[in-house]
Amino acid sequence: MDILIVEDHFITMQGYRVMLKEEIPKCNVLQALNAKEAYHNITSTSSLDLAIIDYQIPKYKKEALYTSIDIALLLKKHHPNCFICIITAYEEAATIYTIHSKAKPHALLIKQDVTDFSFIKTIFSGTTYRSDKAQKAIIAISNHQEIFNEINREILGYLKHGYKVNELENIVFLSESRLDSSRKCNFVKQ
């Protein structure tokens, strides 16, 4: 079994390797510390069975890989049978819901909820897995979807990570005038 771990903190990656070996002793683990390394692993590997991806990783602008969502979409293109697990330290409902709705991972966990990788058996059986905190966040946003549409969530996510409004035009694919109108409605904090 070939597994890719995308995690920018080396110690966390090593912890994930140990937990993986407990669940799947005979696995081959590939590592990526950033989106560029992930891109090369994904595009140069003939088969990946499982990917465990940290949500916020150093980006690879050349290939438009900014978060785990972009990595997940690339994986689905190159390895459609790969099981995808996204782990995030962010607990904000909007971020969790965006990951859930855009990447549609087989497993979605908040880092604080990760104590082992026993959930892998669940996703291999065909059942989607959400940690308790992730599930609560998804439900919270689902109940208020009219406020948190996909574009608004995406814009908020990028702003939270330090992007400037003028940088969002090429990332979110909105015109500058549309972003300006969002700013005038007090949606985008200046």
C-alpha positions in Angstrom: 0.0 0.0 0.0 1.4 3.4 -1.0 0.6 6.3 1.3 1.5 10.0 0.9 1.8 12.3 3.9 1.7 16.0 3.2 2.7 17.8 6.4 5.0 20.8 6.9 5.9 20.0 10.5 8.5 17.2 10.5 7.8 16.0 14.0 4.1 15.8 13.2 4.9 13.9 10.0 7.0 11.4 12.0 4.1 10.9 14.5 1.8 10.2 11.6 4.2 7.6 10.2 4.3 5.8 13.5 0.5 5.7 13.7 0.2 4.5 10.1 2.7 1.7 10.7 0.5 0.6 13.7 -2.6 0.4 11.4 -0.9 -0.7 8.2 2.5 -2.4 9.0 3.5 -3.1 5.4 2.9 0.3 3.9 5.2 2.4 1.8 5.1 6.0 3.0 6.0 9.0 0.8 6.5 12.3 2.5 6.0 15.9 1.3 6.8 19.0 3.5 5.1 21.4 1.1 2.8 21.6 -1.9 5.7 21.5 -4.4 6.9 18.2 -3.0 3.3 16.9 -2.9 2.9 17.9 -6.6 6.0 15.9 -7.6 5.0 12.9 -5.5 1.4 12.9 -6.9 2.4 13.4 -10.6 5.4 11.0 -10.6 3.9 8.1 -8.6 2.0 5.5 -10.5 -0.3 4.6 -7.6 -1.3 6.1 -4.3 -3.8 4.3 -2.1 -4.1 6.9 0.8 -3.1 10.5 1.3 -3.0 12.2 4.6 -2.8 16.0 4.1 -2.4 18.9 6.5 -4.8 21.7 5.5 -2.3 24.6 5.6 1.0 23.8 3.9 3.5 26.0 2.1 2.0 26.7 -1.3 3.2 26.0 -4.8 2.0 29.0 -6.9 3.4 27.7 -10.2 0.8 24.8 -10.0 -1.9 26.8 -8.1 -1.6 24.6 -5.0 -2.5 26.8 -2.1 -4.1 24.5 0.5 -5.0 20.8 1.0 -8.1 21.4 -1.1 -6.0 22.0 -4.2 -3.8 19.0 -3.3 -7.0 16.8 -2.9 -8.3 17.9 -6.3 -4.9 17.1 -7.9 -5.0 13.7 -6.2 -8.5 13.0 -7.6 -7.3 13.8 -11.1 -4.1 11.7 -11.0 -5.2 8.9 -8.5 -9.0 8.7 -8.5 -9.1 5.6 -6.3 -6.9 7.2 -3.6 -8.5 7.7 -0.2 -8.0 11.3 1.0 -7.8 12.4 4.6 -7.4 16.1 5.5 -6.3 17.1 9.0 -6.5 20.7 10.1 -5.6 22.7 13.1 -8.3 25.3 12.2 -11.5 24.8 14.1 -13.5 27.6 12.4 -16.7 26.3 11.0 -16.3 28.1 7.7 -12.9 26.6 7.1 -14.1 23.1 8.0 -17.2 23.4 5.8 -15.1 24.7 2.8 -12.8 21.7 3.1 -15.8 19.4 3.4 -17.7 20.8 0.4 -14.8 21.5 -2.0 -12.3 18.7 -1.4 -14.9 16.1 -0.3 -12.3 14.1 1.6 -13.0 10.5 2.8 -11.9 11.7 6.2 -11.8 15.1 7.8 -10.3 15.7 11.2 -9.3 18.5 13.6 -5.7 17.9 14.7 -6.7 18.0 18.3 -8.9 15.0 17.7 -6.1 12.8 16.2 -4.9 10.3 18.7 -4.6 7.3 16.3 -5.4 6.4 12.7 -8.1 3.8 13.5 -10.4 5.8 11.3 -8.6 4.4 8.2 -10.5 1.2 8.6 -13.7 3.2 8.4 -12.8 4.9 5.1 -11.5 1.7 3.6 -14.8 0.1 4.2 -16.5 2.9 2.2 -17.8 5.1 5.0 -16.9 8.8 5.2 -15.3 9.8 8.5 -15.6 13.1 10.3 -14.1 13.8 13.7 -16.5 15.1 16.3 -15.4 18.7 16.0 -15.4 18.6 12.2 -18.9 17.1 12.1 -20.2 19.8 14.5 -18.7 22.6 12.3 -20.2 21.1 9.1 -23.6 21.0 10.8 -23.3 24.5 12.1 -22.6 25.9 8.6 -25.2 23.7 6.9 -27.8 25.3 9.1 -26.7 28.8 8.0 -25.8 28.2 4.3 -27.4 31.3 2.9 -24.9 33.4 4.8 -21.9 31.2 4.1 -22.0 30.6 0.3 -19.0 28.9 -1.3 -17.4 32.1 -2.6 -17.9 34.0 0.7 -16.3 31.1 2.6 -13.4 30.9 0.2 -12.7 34.7 0.4 -12.9 34.6 4.2 -10.5 31.7 4.2 -7.9 33.4 2.1 -8.2 36.7 4.0 -7.7 34.8 7.3 -4.5 33.4 5.9 -3.1 36.8 5.2 -3.9 37.3 1.5 -4.8 40.8 0.4 -8.0 41.6 -1.5 -6.0 42.5 -4.7 -4.4 39.0 -4.6 -7.8 37.2 -4.5 -8.8 38.1 -8.0 -6.6 35.4 -9.5 -7.1 32.9 -6.8 -10.9 33.1 -6.3 -11.5 34.0 -10.0 -13.6 37.0 -9.2 -13.3 40.4 -10.9 -11.7 43.2 -8.9 -15.0 45.1 -9.1 -16.9 42.2 -7.5 -14.3 42.1 -4.7 -14.7 45.8 -4.3 -18.4 45.5 -4.0 -17.9 42.9 -1.3 -15.6 45.3 0.5 -18.2 48.1 0.3 -20.8 45.7 1.9 -18.4 45.3 4.9 -18.0 41.7 3.9 -14.2 42.1 3.4 -12.3 43.7 6.2 -10.0 46.4 5.0 
